[in-house]
Amino acid sequence: MQTAIPSPRPTLRGISSMATRQLLAELVAAYAQRSDCAIAIESVGGVDAVKRVQAGKPFDVVFLASGAIDKLIAAGHIDARSKVDLVHCGVAVAVRAGAPQPDISSENAVRQAVLAARSISYSTGPSGVALGQLFERWGIADIIRERIVQAPPGVPVGTLVARGEVELGFQQLSELIHVQGISVVGPLPPEIQITTTFSAGIGAGSTQAPVARDLLDFMASAQAADAKWHQGMEPV
């Protein structure tokens, strides 16, 4: 009598930017308790993630800033009907643990803190672009240009702050709260807060679209809300 060999569990493959790495790990662990599907999500710099999807790498699910998802939909890489917004996340300010914490209670206070800092860093993603525009609007872009340390794609700004390579770091709160060796001063004040919406979509060539849809439905449900708050993000 032949013994049936069980088929290996299908693996759902995804890619995300670093901002949602911790959140996705928590949500995937929760989802695994209700599904027999194996899930492997690779987290890299957002720019790199977009390039890999554009190059035709086979991903079942993609997690990126909403604008990046829209561009991938327009280019035919993601199923337009599958897009779902998951979280909002704002930018926070960090210094090295033990360092004096600047006043960031108002727009002018943040401007003064930036001018006083010997070195500044922010991400290459949408929040970094918005910060650059803010510095331009303040008229200080040329003054601080030589002090800006650009974090390489995939390297958290908080890591540079913890090493002492950067005095003042700006990044999504979700990317700062788990970094050892830094102090999160707080979020940017409301008048200049930079909020990014992170979304997800199913790869146009996915052969596991129903499973991917079930995963995204779970991630967008009320069941996932606590994990989002825990990771410094706001449910959509």
C-alpha positions in Angstrom: 0.0 0.0 0.0 1.3 3.4 -0.9 1.6 6.1 1.7 0.3 9.5 0.7 2.9 12.2 1.0 1.3 15.4 2.2 1.7 18.4 -0.1 3.9 21.1 1.2 2.0 24.1 2.5 1.8 26.9 0.0 4.0 30.0 0.8 2.5 33.4 0.3 5.3 35.7 -0.6 5.3 39.4 0.1 7.5 42.5 0.2 7.2 45.6 2.3 9.0 48.8 3.2 10.8 48.9 6.6 8.2 51.1 8.2 5.7 48.3 8.5 8.1 45.5 9.2 7.3 45.0 12.9 3.6 45.4 12.4 3.5 42.8 9.6 5.5 40.4 11.7 2.9 40.7 14.5 -0.1 40.4 12.2 1.4 37.5 10.3 1.9 35.6 13.6 -1.7 36.3 14.5 -3.0 35.2 11.1 -1.0 32.0 11.3 -3.2 30.9 14.1 -6.2 30.7 11.8 -4.6 29.6 8.5 -2.3 26.8 7.3 -0.7 29.0 4.8 3.0 29.8 5.2 3.8 33.5 4.8 7.2 35.0 4.0 7.4 38.8 3.9 10.6 40.5 3.0 11.1 44.0 4.3 13.5 46.3 2.5 13.9 50.0 1.7 10.7 51.3 0.1 12.6 52.5 -3.0 14.2 49.1 -3.4 10.8 47.3 -2.9 9.2 49.4 -5.7 12.1 48.6 -8.1 11.8 44.9 -7.4 8.1 44.8 -8.0 8.6 46.9 -11.2 11.3 44.4 -12.3 8.7 41.6 -12.3 9.8 39.8 -9.1 6.9 37.5 -8.1 5.2 38.7 -5.0 1.7 37.8 -3.9 1.3 40.8 -1.7 2.9 44.2 -1.6 2.9 46.6 1.4 4.0 50.2 0.7 3.0 53.8 1.0 -0.3 54.4 -0.6 1.1 56.5 -3.4 3.7 53.8 -4.3 0.9 51.2 -4.5 -1.1 53.5 -6.8 1.9 53.8 -9.2 2.4 50.1 -9.2 -1.3 49.6 -10.0 -1.1 52.1 -12.8 1.9 50.2 -14.2 -0.1 46.9 -14.1 2.0 45.2 -11.3 -0.8 45.2 -8.7 -4.5 44.3 -9.1 -6.3 47.6 -8.8 -9.3 45.9 -7.2 -7.2 44.5 -4.3 -5.8 47.8 -2.8 -6.6 48.3 0.9 -5.4 51.0 3.2 -4.1 49.6 6.5 -2.6 52.3 8.7 -1.6 55.9 9.1 1.7 56.7 10.6 3.3 60.1 11.6 6.9 61.3 11.9 8.6 61.5 15.2 11.9 63.0 16.3 14.7 61.1 18.1 18.0 61.8 19.7 20.7 59.5 21.2 19.8 58.0 24.6 21.0 60.4 27.3 21.3 63.4 25.0 19.4 66.6 25.7 16.0 66.6 24.2 15.1 69.6 22.1 11.8 71.5 22.3 9.6 70.3 19.4 6.3 71.6 20.8 5.7 74.0 17.8 6.7 74.6 14.2 9.1 77.3 15.2 10.6 75.1 18.0 11.3 72.3 15.5 12.8 74.8 13.1 15.2 76.1 15.8 16.1 72.5 16.8 17.0 71.7 13.2 19.1 74.8 12.9 20.9 74.0 16.2 21.6 70.4 15.3 25.1 69.5 14.1 23.7 66.6 12.0 20.3 65.6 10.8 18.9 62.5 9.1 15.6 61.4 7.6 14.5 58.5 5.4 14.5 58.3 1.6 10.7 57.6 1.6 7.7 59.9 1.3 8.3 61.4 4.8 11.8 62.3 3.8 10.7 64.1 0.6 8.1 66.0 2.7 10.8 67.0 5.2 13.0 68.3 2.5 10.1 70.4 1.2 9.5 71.7 4.7 13.1 72.8 5.0 12.8 74.6 1.7 9.7 76.4 2.8 11.5 77.4 6.0 14.3 78.9 3.9 17.0 76.8 5.7 17.7 74.0 3.1 20.9 75.6 2.0 22.0 76.3 5.5 21.7 72.7 6.7 22.5 70.9 3.5 26.0 69.9 4.6 24.7 68.6 7.9 22.2 66.1 6.4 23.2 62.5 6.7 21.0 60.5 4.3 20.1 57.1 5.7 20.9 54.4 3.1 17.7 52.5 1.9 16.7 49.9 4.4 18.8 51.4 7.3 16.7 52.9 10.0 17.5 56.5 10.9 17.3 55.5 14.5 20.3 53.2 14.0 22.4 56.2 12.9 21.2 58.2 15.9 22.0 55.3 18.3 25.6 55.1 16.9 26.1 58.8 17.4 26.5 59.4 13.7 23.4 61.7 13.7 22.3 64.2 16.4 18.7 64.6 15.3 16.7 62.0 13.5 13.3 62.1 11.8 11.3 59.0 10.8 8.0 57.3 11.2 7.3 56.5 14.8 6.9 52.8 14.0 10.5 52.7 12.9 11.8 54.4 16.0 10.0 52.9 18.9 11.9 49.6 18.8 15.4 51.0 18.2 17.8 50.5 21.2 20.0 53.4 22.2 17.8 56.3 21.3 15.2 58.5 23.0 12.0 59.3 21.0 11.4 63.0 21.8 7.9 62.9 20.4 5.9 63.4 17.3 6.1 66.4 15.1 3.5 69.1 16.2 0.2 68.9 14.3 0.8 71.9 12.1 3.8 70.2 10.4 3.0 66.6 11.0 3.8 64.3 8.0 1.3 61.4 7.9 1.9 58.5 5.6 -0.9 56.0 4.7 0.5 52.5 4.2 -1.5 50.3 1.9 -1.4 46.8 0.5 -2.2 45.1 -2.8 -2.2 41.7 -4.5 0.4 41.1 -7.1 -1.1 41.0 -10.6 0.6 37.7 -11.3 -0.2 36.0 -8.0 -1.4 32.4 -8.2 -2.7 32.6 -4.6 -5.0 35.6 -4.8 -7.8 34.2 -2.7 -5.4 33.5 0.2 -3.8 36.9 -0.2 -7.3 38.5 -0.1 -8.1 36.7 3.1 -4.8 37.9 4.6 -5.5 41.5 3.7 -9.1 41.3 4.9 -7.7 40.2 8.3 -5.1 42.9 8.4 -7.7 45.5 7.6 -10.2 44.2 10.2 -10.9 45.4 13.7 -9.0 42.3 15.0 -5.8 43.9 13.8 -6.3 47.3 15.5 -4.5 46.6 18.8 -1.4 45.5 16.9 -1.4 48.7 14.9 -1.6 50.9 17.9 1.1 48.8 19.6 3.4 49.4 16.7 2.9 53.2 16.8 0.4 53.4 13.9 -3.2 54.4 13.6 -5.8 52.0 12.0 -7.4 53.4 8.9 
